[in-house]
Amino acid sequence: MRARYRYRVYGLVIESELRLTSVEELADGEGQPAITLAFASPDHFRTIAPGRAPDPDDWVQHVVLEDGSVYVKADGVFETQISADGRNVICTRPGDIDQRSFEANLLNFVVSASLTLQGEETLHSTVVETDGRAVGLLGLSGAGKSTLAAFLISQGADLVTDDMLRVSFSAGALLAYPGPYRLKLLDEPGKRFLPGAMADGFFNSLSGKVMIQPRASVPSRRQPMPLAALFHLGHPDDQPGVEGVSRSRLGGVELARVIISSTMDTRYALPGRLARQIEFAARVARTLPVYELRYPRSIDAMDDVAEEIHRAIRT
């Protein structure tokens, strides 16, 4: 089957046989596709699915096949094969998954895996634009990235990307490319900070969060923005007893650990990947400050957290 639609997301042109609903559609012939997305029947995947049992502790099955292509499966969400060069993707969609949930997870996992195969490193990050400057929030799932982003948006910031951050280095800056204009939020902070958007959101059973559009109108032709800083949010379980808001600039081995642990597609561990990640972390460190941000996970602390972020990017 021949792809019919072209979209721009994360600064990439994606050509797809399926009409997508959450990303910018391009005119016919506009831009050269970095990734081509095609669809196949479940029978195709039965012929290539790895014979060994998946890891019961990992809800995503990720296997590098003999030809260098990558097989990725999330039960009930999608099943896909990505070519060894990362440019061609074949996938299938279970009939009982909501289109929006399918699309959101496909764009996240497939694009990050494709870019890894193409030699890029992407980050697990939520990025907002505040006072004309972009700031990235790093951290494991549950660290509070989306909650803090929702608070900042409620105070006038806007979303650049959620969950996956694609970057490039240009003229001494680290550029953040916009992703789909949607934010995943837990119910309680969503209703507190962005109640209007939550009313129109939809539940994503895979993440247990509600997916929302932060503002009523979607920005068009969004351009990449220079990042002013990255802020790593430690998991609350690793920061017991934190009473005040503080930040410290990271460097050396600790900075490398934070950046490498924040890269997407952590399941891809072929030789050479670690060396690339170390070089990527070094380039990030030379380009912009990376901070460890510590704060009590309470609503009362949010104003002070926002002020600390603003203070950091003003210096």
Sequence and secondary structure as in RCSB ss.txt:
>XXXX:A:sequence
MRARYRYRVYGLVIESELRLTSVEELADGEGQPAITLAFASPDHFRTIAPGRAPDPDDWVQHVVLEDGSVYVKAD
GVFETQISADGRNVICTRPGDIDQRSFEANLLNFVVSASLTLQGEETLHSTVVETDGRAVGLLGLSGAGKSTLAA
FLISQGADLVTDDMLRVSFSAGALLAYPGPYRLKLLDEPGKRFLPGAMADGFFNSLSGKVMIQPRASVPSRRQPM
PLAALFHLGHPDDQPGVEGVSRSRLGGVELARVIISSTMDTRYALPGRLARQIEFAARVARTLPVYELRYPRSID
AMDDVAEEIHRAIRT
>XXXX:A:secstr
    EEEEETTEEEEESS  SSSEE  TT S  SEEEEE  HHHHHHHS SS   TT SEEEEE TTS EEEEET
TTEEEEE TTS EEEEE  TTS HHHHHHHHHHHHHHHHHHHTT   EEEEEEEETTEEEEEE  TTSSHHHHHH
HHHHTT EEEESSEE EEEETTEEEE    S EEE HHHHHHH HHHHHT EEETTTTEEEE SSSS  SS   E
EEEEEEEE  GGGSTT  S EEEE  HHHHHHHHHHTBS TT   TTHHHHHHHHHHHHHHHS EEEEE  SSGG
GHHHHHHHHHHHHH 
